[in-house]
């Protein structure tokens, strides 16, 4: 039997002496989160280091059979430490831990092993979870801190969805990104003053955010509308998907990225689904029911704000996603992104974003089942769906990935031209 190796714990004293590093994933959301961490008394830094060195470092310290997101996140953090930019004796690392059946639940243990192998076993690793999976006396998720984190995700979704629908059509290049930066600064200032994360002020902020994007001068011309789905890290992380969003924008596409709030709602709802299907504790129903209700209020604020303006496409709400999944896949399929991934493809196909890139780590079993394997079934229900599944892996050539996407886009442009001509004739 393998002996359990003790690991350093992030203590209360370390809050004053240690910088907490965390890997990038969703750019807008995590910049807001970085500011919230700093305002809460932590010396936090969002990592943005990229390049082949990150992947090489990950391959050095993580077994190749481990999924690509683990390899990249661990590679990014250890590469940052090895660069000399941070003192390992005064640095801590933080990773989310779901506690579910996905391999992501093992990332924290893998990171600790990688640190020992790299000669930096003194670096504490904080597990960000709500299940009490790990002990970190110096890092406590209080109720106000949790509310701020959830507000970051909701605001991040709103800014991301609106920016993606305005940026391709803006008359003055860069105006959309400048507005996003201005809102990140404004919201962070509100958080620092102890406001901006209660439902009342969020409703006011969301309405103002939507109005400011509505007021950006645009020139709307027909463009290929493309959606991105997939494993949560590869879907959102530019490091993992070789800057997929940027690539699609350069191909003159409008990109729709499903919000991260849908995944949080899914995570809160699935324990309730377990109770419904298999039975379970009453406490699970109560606690997760409260969380689901609270997250649904955040979701409603975002969707209501977007829906004020007819030029914006309002993404489907979580309950609608479950309805879309029903004829395709059972909601008991919940490993990784599970049925939510299938539902997101159906929702995009039914809302005008029928050209879809399914981004998945090579060998990610949940995504191959709920993503790649469901494509033909989605196409049968939504004949207009034009979907390509792209595997991301250290051995995958970026040029091959982009060529496959370009082939999908060539079909999309033919369909757009045909649709445009039909509209002109009518």
Buried (B, 14 or more C-beta within 10 A) or exposed (E): EEEEEEBBBBBEEBBEBBBBBBBBBBBBBBBBBBBBBBBBEBBBBBBBBBEEBBBEBBBBBBEEEBBBBBBBBBBBBBBBBBEEBBEBEEBBBBBBBBBBEBBBBBBBBBBBBBBBEBEBBEBBBBBBBBEEEBEBEBBEEEEEBBBBBBBBBBBBBBBBBBBBBBBBBBEEEEBBEEBBEEBBEBBBEBBBEEEBBEBEEBBEBBBEBBEBBBEBEBEEEEBBBBBBBBBBBBBBBBBBBBBBBEBBBEBEBBBBBBBBBBBBBBBBBBBBBBBEEEEEEEEEBEBBBEBBEBBBEBBBBBBBBBEEBEEBBBBBBBEEBBEBBEEBBEBEBBBBBBBBBBBBBBBBBBBEBBBBBBBBBBBBEBBBBBBBEBBEBBBEEBEEBBBBBBBBBBEBEEEEBBEBBEEBBEEBBEBBEEEEEEEEEE
